[in-house]
């Protein structure tokens, strides 16, 4: 209980919220890193998953290959990247490692969502004279969108939790509070950093839930 009380005292101390090493600055760094990695991951995974799901070919292989990446620890990928020329760039290794970590849930959910669309609806759309692109954009994607958004939500929350590894590569974010706490042998500081990461992840989860609830009915669908 003493540790929790000290962690709360550390969090509520105004001095820890300002400055270059303050919570506010670290939180902003963490949010930017998460957003960049999420956008890059979506740009890589979603087009592939949507096209393969539409064609119905090669998707299972792509999903299985992507899921193999889940067996490789993100920290191990980060360490290996630091030993390559990519390690010369500030946030390069961290971004690549996190993107590889976020691709599997995005790819899997989007592909499953596309293949889960009622084939009778697709055939009816083709019977109406729709082209393949029109079927993809106007029929399959809207119906698959609930699962696609679920994949984005899962990836976002996982990125928030895992982006703490940026501190191990000399980057910023909330992970710096945890690593600094370890360096100073300050357990309250470590606990405070962990609480901040958990709270941020819950906030992101809540925001996605709100967005899905406020979205049109056809987007929300049923999970």
C-alpha positions as CSV (number, residue, x, y, z in Angstrom):
1,X,0.0,0.0,0.0
2,X,2.9,2.4,0.7
3,X,4.2,1.9,-2.8
4,X,0.8,2.6,-4.3
5,X,0.4,5.7,-2.1
6,X,3.9,6.9,-3.2
7,X,3.1,6.2,-6.8
8,X,-0.1,8.3,-6.5
9,X,1.9,11.1,-4.9
10,X,4.4,11.0,-7.7
11,X,1.6,11.2,-10.3
12,X,-0.2,14.1,-8.6
13,X,3.0,16.1,-8.2
14,X,2.6,19.1,-10.7
15,X,6.4,19.2,-11.1
16,X,6.3,15.8,-12.8
17,X,3.9,17.0,-15.5
18,X,5.9,19.8,-17.0
19,X,9.2,20.1,-18.8
20,X,10.9,18.0,-21.4
21,X,10.9,14.9,-19.2
22,X,7.4,15.6,-17.8
23,X,4.4,13.3,-18.1
24,X,2.7,15.6,-20.5
25,X,5.6,15.6,-23.0
26,X,6.1,11.8,-22.6
27,X,2.4,11.2,-23.2
28,X,2.4,13.2,-26.3
29,X,5.4,11.3,-27.6
30,X,3.7,8.0,-26.8
31,X,0.5,9.1,-28.6
32,X,2.4,10.3,-31.7
33,X,4.4,7.1,-31.9
34,X,1.3,5.0,-31.5
35,X,-0.6,7.0,-34.2
36,X,2.2,6.8,-36.7
37,X,2.7,3.1,-36.3
38,X,-1.1,2.5,-36.5
39,X,-1.4,4.5,-39.7
40,X,1.5,2.8,-41.3
41,X,0.3,-0.7,-40.3
42,X,-3.2,0.1,-41.7
43,X,-1.7,1.3,-45.0
44,X,0.2,-2.0,-45.3
45,X,-2.2,-4.6,-43.9
46,X,-5.7,-3.4,-44.9
47,X,-5.3,-3.1,-48.7
48,X,-3.7,-6.5,-48.8
49,X,-6.4,-8.1,-46.7
50,X,-9.3,-6.4,-48.5
51,X,-8.1,-7.4,-52.0
52,X,-7.3,-11.0,-51.0
53,X,-10.6,-11.2,-49.2
54,X,-12.4,-10.0,-52.3
55,X,-10.5,-12.4,-54.6
56,X,-10.8,-15.3,-52.1
57,X,-7.3,-16.5,-53.0
58,X,-4.0,-16.4,-51.1
59,X,-5.6,-14.9,-48.0
60,X,-5.2,-17.9,-45.8
61,X,-1.4,-18.0,-46.6
62,X,-1.0,-14.3,-46.0
63,X,-2.8,-14.5,-42.6
64,X,-0.8,-17.5,-41.5
65,X,2.5,-15.8,-42.5
66,X,1.4,-12.7,-40.6
67,X,0.5,-14.7,-37.5
68,X,4.0,-16.2,-37.5
69,X,5.1,-12.7,-36.6
70,X,3.2,-13.0,-33.3
71,X,5.5,-15.8,-32.2
72,X,8.6,-13.5,-32.5
73,X,8.9,-11.1,-29.5
74,X,8.8,-7.5,-30.5
75,X,11.7,-6.7,-28.2
76,X,13.8,-9.3,-30.1
77,X,12.9,-7.7,-33.4
78,X,13.9,-4.3,-32.0
79,X,17.2,-5.5,-30.8
80,X,18.0,-7.1,-34.2
81,X,17.0,-3.9,-36.0
82,X,19.3,-1.9,-33.8
83,X,22.2,-4.0,-35.1
84,X,21.4,-3.2,-38.7
85,X,21.9,0.1,-40.6
86,X,18.3,1.0,-39.7
87,X,19.5,1.4,-36.1
88,X,21.2,4.7,-37.2
89,X,17.8,6.4,-37.5
90,X,16.2,7.7,-34.3
91,X,12.8,6.0,-34.2
92,X,13.3,3.8,-37.2
93,X,13.8,0.4,-35.5
94,X,11.0,1.1,-33.0
95,X,8.5,2.0,-35.8
96,X,9.4,-1.0,-37.9
97,X,9.2,-3.4,-34.9
98,X,5.8,-2.0,-33.8
99,X,4.4,-2.0,-37.3
100,X,5.3,-5.7,-37.7
101,X,3.6,-6.3,-34.4
102,X,0.4,-4.5,-35.4
103,X,0.0,-6.0,-38.9
104,X,-1.3,-9.5,-37.9
105,X,-4.5,-8.4,-36.1
106,X,-5.3,-5.9,-38.8
107,X,-4.7,-8.4,-41.6
108,X,-6.6,-11.2,-39.9
109,X,-9.7,-9.3,-38.9
110,X,-10.0,-7.5,-42.3
111,X,-9.6,-10.8,-44.2
112,X,-12.0,-12.7,-42.0
113,X,-14.5,-9.8,-42.3
114,X,-14.3,-9.8,-46.1
115,X,-14.7,-13.6,-46.4
116,X,-17.6,-13.5,-43.9
117,X,-19.7,-11.4,-46.2
118,X,-22.8,-13.3,-47.4
119,X,-21.9,-14.7,-50.9
120,X,-25.5,-14.4,-52.0
121,X,-25.3,-10.7,-51.5
122,X,-22.1,-10.6,-53.5
123,X,-23.6,-12.6,-56.3
124,X,-26.7,-10.4,-56.3
125,X,-24.5,-7.3,-56.6
126,X,-22.6,-8.9,-59.6
127,X,-25.9,-9.8,-61.1
128,X,-26.9,-6.1,-61.0
129,X,-23.9,-5.4,-63.2
130,X,-21.5,-4.1,-60.6
131,X,-17.8,-4.3,-61.4
132,X,-15.4,-6.0,-59.1
133,X,-14.2,-2.7,-57.6
134,X,-17.8,-1.6,-57.0
135,X,-18.6,-4.8,-55.3
136,X,-15.6,-4.4,-53.1
137,X,-16.2,-0.8,-52.2
138,X,-20.0,-0.6,-52.1
139,X,-21.0,-4.1,-50.8
140,X,-18.2,-6.1,-49.2
141,X,-16.3,-3.3,-47.4
142,X,-19.4,-1.8,-45.6
143,X,-20.5,-5.3,-44.5
144,X,-17.0,-6.2,-43.3
145,X,-16.3,-2.9,-41.6
146,X,-17.3,-4.0,-38.1
147,X,-14.5,-6.6,-38.1
148,X,-12.1,-4.3,-39.8
149,X,-12.7,-1.7,-37.1
150,X,-12.3,-4.3,-34.4
151,X,-8.9,-5.2,-35.8
152,X,-7.9,-1.5,-35.8
153,X,-9.0,-1.2,-32.2
154,X,-7.1,-4.3,-31.1
155,X,-4.0,-3.1,-32.9
156,X,-4.2,0.4,-31.4
157,X,-4.5,-0.9,-27.8
158,X,-1.7,-3.3,-28.3
159,X,0.5,-0.6,-29.8
160,X,-0.1,1.7,-26.8
161,X,1.0,-1.1,-24.4
162,X,4.0,-2.2,-26.5
163,X,5.3,1.3,-27.5
164,X,7.0,1.4,-24.1
165,X,9.9,-0.5,-25.8
166,X,10.8,2.7,-27.5
167,X,12.6,3.8,-24.3
168,X,14.9,0.8,-24.6
169,X,16.1,2.1,-27.9
170,X,16.7,5.6,-26.6
171,X,13.3,6.9,-27.8
172,X,10.6,8.7,-25.9
173,X,7.2,7.9,-24.7
174,X,5.8,6.8,-21.3
175,X,8.3,3.9,-21.3
176,X,11.0,6.5,-20.4
177,X,9.3,7.0,-17.0
178,X,9.5,3.3,-16.3
179,X,13.1,2.9,-17.4
180,X,14.1,6.0,-15.5
181,X,12.4,4.6,-12.5
182,X,14.4,1.4,-12.8
183,X,17.6,3.4,-13.2
184,X,16.9,5.4,-10.1
185,X,15.7,2.3,-8.2
186,X,12.4,4.2,-7.6
187,X,9.6,1.6,-7.4
188,X,6.9,4.3,-7.1
189,X,8.1,5.9,-10.4
190,X,8.0,2.5,-12.1
191,X,4.5,1.8,-10.8
192,X,3.4,5.3,-11.9
193,X,4.7,4.8,-15.4
194,X,2.9,1.4,-15.6
195,X,-0.3,3.0,-14.4
196,X,0.0,5.7,-17.0
197,X,0.4,3.2,-19.8
198,X,-2.5,1.1,-18.6
199,X,-4.7,4.2,-18.3
200,X,-3.8,5.4,-21.8
201,X,-4.6,1.9,-23.2
202,X,-8.0,1.9,-21.5
203,X,-8.6,5.4,-22.8
204,X,-7.8,4.4,-26.4
205,X,-10.1,1.3,-26.0
206,X,-12.9,3.6,-24.7
207,X,-12.5,6.1,-27.6
208,X,-12.8,3.3,-30.2
209,X,-15.9,2.0,-28.4
210,X,-17.5,5.4,-28.5
211,X,-16.6,5.8,-32.2
212,X,-18.2,2.5,-33.0
213,X,-21.3,3.2,-31.1
214,X,-21.7,6.6,-32.7
215,X,-21.0,5.3,-36.2
216,X,-23.9,4.4,-38.5
217,X,-25.7,1.2,-37.8
218,X,-24.3,-0.5,-40.9
219,X,-20.8,0.2,-39.7
220,X,-21.3,-0.9,-36.1
221,X,-23.0,-4.2,-37.0
222,X,-22.6,-7.1,-34.6
223,X,-19.4,-8.4,-33.2
